[in-house]
Amino acid sequence: MDFTMYDTLLQLPLFQGLGKNDITEILAKVKFHFKKFEAGEYIYRQGDVCTEVGFFLSGTVMAETDSRNKTYVFCETLPVPHMVELYSLFGIYPCFHASYKAVTAVNVLVIEKRYLLEQLNCYIPCGLNFSNIICTRAHYLYQRIWSDMTGSLRTRFVQFLMQRSCRLTGYKLLRVKMEDLATMLDDRRINVSRMLNGLQAEGLVNLRRKEIEIPALEKLL
């Protein structure tokens, strides 16, 4: 067995709990593809049909989500290894909900959808892991939907970021006009501007034209 591949698979949530014999069988039955993307290349694009399971193994990846009304774009860096939108493989809208762009060179392990259905689903740990991943995502979204956008303007801004983040740590970037952000936060533009300038003075955000950079979201929480 290729122990490098074995160790790689065990890092991924879909394969945790499998034994060496199971991994050996999977490597013999399932076709894995490795792809490399250079900095600046898009790995997946929002709205494209999801026909495979992708795992980011190394490098830095930026997830970019464009709002439906096109008023803002929310971006965040993702840790590796990272499994890409397993929940987007099935359902009434089996498409990617975000675009994924390589910030540095990125290595991706890919499994086609049909192998997931035909082979991996035969292993109980994989089935349980798949269910846990989907259920965890559903619970997380449910909690975010019921989070009240209340409190001070600063609190509402932080809640806005939290509701759109895959994880509550790390780098985030919000591309938005100040007028649109004020509307979404239900406040006046001047007040939003003052609040953001206050956060910048504290070293928590960096402001550029139509961009708000958050170096570390956890420092805002």
Summary of the structure (lengths in Angstrom):
residues: 221
radius of gyration: 19.7
end to end distance: 44.9
largest distance: 62.7
contacts: 628
relative contact order: 0.15
helix: 41%
strand: 26%
